[in-house]
């Protein structure tokens, strides 16, 4: 708070997500005169189509189909959408109902549709707010809300603060609680050693999935080049990884690792020492203006804002003062001009150091928990991301890379959240733990239903069958949809009977359960209330309808539907050999490749996004961006319009295929620019036709028996692919020779596996 500052500061406070409501209550109790801030939702292109369609009684499916034709571009208008999307234009021109909806929508879009409450903004006053601003009571929460939006609240001089619920703080606290309950260890997260190199190793190796502010692919790449070994490096990385300062990342890394640097004046060296002579923080720029150019701090702040908003008059005025101040300290006009040019270039981008510092400390704390308590940390992450199926799948993939088992939901072991389970409860066995899927993470299962299930479980011990559950839970809360979702997720797998049988027997179980509950309520004695009869629950699965089990593909499809990913088994597993043999790389090796290299990668298609090209010779044509997932991870594939026109028809979610194309490393995360799609069934014939077999054998291992076995495998798989054998001699010399044409092969998966077993997978390759 600078006494010279004539406007309210921008105050943002990050609070543990779970505790935000308590803080609001505290502020309300302490100051009395507080209100949250209103926001107005407007009618946007997609939404207005659905709204108008509903009023005009257009069938919901038709309105939805029409709305989905609007490109997913920020702030696009209906007029622009009709021009850009050929299918929407065709519907507009050929379908009178669609034309009517769009024409009315054009007149309505942009209008305020509804009022809602700003996610974090709060107004605090020392007098009744009705003296300053009209108020509105939110019908859902009954909280007071301003009728003015945020910018207007600022203009009338009220103090506005943002109380943000920060999920990461909740993850940290939840992890600490899990560690204490599992191991009896109480962590004081504010007193951990901030020089711990085991923690910095997580950053330096780029293994930052789940680490606050540092988990994007581009940030991982920056960290692996930077090799941070002190908190100051993390603070700088946090501030540099933004538009503008990104241009300085290369220089910063070079200087961190020893490159020499100079600045024109000792004052600048003193201010910029910690960032190797580079202006990274807003505070550094202000201090240079103040100490080198004799500009008061208040005006230095005004200058930074003027630069970011390109206010030429203010910049010119302050520049004169800066040049004058520099000349009084012995700098030449040219030097002063060059320094001011740097200030102009980076002041608009300069990040607030205090903000970057606190965020970097939080990042260090999350990395500490990941380094020392990985199972508890990952369980907490999954718990707080359980509503985002994509994030859950991503973090479960990270668990697998870390060697942590994530087990499917279990009706007798799972709770609301993802749970940590240890077979032996002592610290020396902490790595034997696993994470059990939370029941509330199952799509269609709400927290109230899970609370009801847990309450019943506490009363009766464990559920012995599907019928046992139906008799003991409130079936109005744990309804048919909830139980169906749990069956699809595999939560009843330990109780006997297949998922198909349970689904077929659910109606019977729910009716019997409801009847028993009614009997109990009316005081009648039920058959199953005797201790002897309770033992028979374990045989209930024998009473389930005799129906065939679901085919594996159907079972896995249901599983993905309710969990967002495959947990029991990955459909890719049955194609693992084919993908391994015919792919030239997998997703985990992408960063090691060179840009422009031709590759073939097999996997499953996920998340297809079609886009209309706006520029170039193919303007107006469709292209696509999709995710290809293999057993190691996933990567993004780009299909330009030429390629999409030929192969776009092959794209479908969950389809397994090969992508042939070029590696592109010019973006934040590696991509493949697609040139061809190859169906998994045709891959052996299509890919193998252009591949040679390469075998490496050490001289000492080149026995007669091994050569005879090698020849026998080749003879059993005759084809057209040439076989090259390289012998590595005792002295390290490699001698490469081509086998006779009579030994050319058809490199099927069977051939490749036999050859890998004979010479070792690292000594065999297709090229």
Helices and strands as residue ranges (DSSP letters): E 11-16, G 17-19, H 20-31, E 34-42, H 45-55, H 60-68, H 78-84, H 86-94, H 96-108, E 112-124, G 129-131, E 135-137, E 144-146, H 150-155, E 159-166, H 167-183, G 189-191, H 197-204, H 217-226, H 231-240, G 245-248, H 249-256, H 266-272, G 273-275, H 282-293, H 297-308, H 312-328, H 333-347, H 353-372, H 374-384, H 389-401, E 406-407, E 419-421, G 427-432, E 434-436, G 439-441, H 447-460, H 466-472, H 480-489, G 493-495, H 499-521, G 527-529, H 531-534, G 535-543, H 552-563, G 571-575, H 576-582, G 587-592, E 598-612, E 622-629, E 634-639, H 641-647, G 648-650, E 656-664, E 671-679, H 683-688, E 693-698, G 699-701, H 704-715, E 718-721, E 723-728, E 734-738, G 741-743, E 745-745, H 749-759, G 761-763, E 764-766
